[in-house]
Amino acid sequence: MHRFQELKVWQKAMDMTVRIYSCTENLPNTEKFGLISQIRRSTISICSNIAEGAGRNTKGEFIQFLGIANGSAYELQTQIELAYRLTFLNKEIKDGLVAEIEEIEKMLYNLIKSLK
């Protein structure tokens, strides 16, 4: 249906995923199978659901997957906040990541709105 690689929101989500992987490298090893894993799965879910939705047959299915991607963005925002409160991330990194996530959330909202 859509070439997901051309979607700016997918490109931004991919760039953010790379940054998330880099930022979570420094989290404690005790969180390897906990918060680190959850953060990484959430960020991967954003790009993956955008791509999967773009490959679906109908506009409605695409919108549904964009909604799932948006939910994953909110989940990721919560996990980043938790990592900050646990002092795994400093305020500067947390604020930068949250700003990126919020931008992706706005882009998803606008894309969904344009498809309706």
SVG drawing of the C-alpha trace seen along z (x, -y; Angstrom):
<svg xmlns="http://www.w3.org/2000/svg" viewBox="-12 -18 40 29">
<polyline fill="none" stroke="black" stroke-width="0.4" points="0.0,0.0 2.7,-2.5 6.4,-2.5 7.2,-2.6 10.8,-3.5 9.7,-6.8 7.6,-7.7 9.3,-10.4 7.8,-9.0 9.3,-5.6 12.7,-7.2 12.6,-9.1 11.5,-6.0 14.4,-4.1 16.9,-6.8 15.4,-6.9 15.7,-3.2 19.5,-3.4 19.8,-6.1 17.8,-4.0 20.1,-1.0 23.1,-3.3 21.7,-4.8 20.6,-1.5 24.2,0.0 25.2,-1.8 22.3,-0.6 23.1,1.9 23.5,5.5 21.0,6.4 18.4,4.8 19.4,6.7 16.3,8.9 14.1,6.3 14.0,2.6 16.6,2.7 14.7,5.5 11.4,3.7 12.7,0.3 14.2,1.9 11.1,3.9 9.0,0.8 11.1,-1.2 11.4,1.6 7.6,2.0 7.1,-1.6 9.0,-1.2 7.8,2.4 4.1,1.5 4.5,-1.4 6.1,0.9 3.6,3.7 0.7,1.3 2.0,-0.1 2.1,3.4 -1.6,4.1 -4.3,4.1 -6.6,1.4 -6.3,-2.1 -8.2,-1.0 -5.6,1.7 -2.8,-0.8 -4.5,-3.2 -4.9,-0.4 -1.2,0.4 -0.3,-3.3 -2.4,-3.3 -0.4,-0.4 2.8,-2.2 1.5,-5.2 0.7,-3.1 4.2,-1.7 5.6,-5.3 3.6,-6.1 4.9,-2.9 8.4,-3.8 8.0,-7.3 6.9,-5.7 9.9,-3.4 12.3,-6.2 10.8,-8.2 11.2,-5.1 14.8,-4.7 15.4,-8.3 13.7,-8.0 15.8,-4.9 18.8,-7.1 19.9,-5.0 19.6,-8.0 20.5,-11.6 18.1,-14.4 19.7,-15.6 19.4,-12.2 15.9,-11.6 14.7,-15.0 16.2,-14.4 14.6,-11.0 11.2,-12.2 11.3,-15.1 12.0,-12.6 9.2,-10.3 6.8,-13.2 7.7,-14.3 7.0,-10.8 3.7,-10.7 2.7,-13.9 3.7,-12.6 1.8,-9.4 -1.3,-11.4 -1.1,-13.6 -0.6,-10.6 -3.6,-8.9 -5.6,-12.1 -4.6,-12.5 -5.7,-8.9 -9.2,-9.3"/>
</svg>
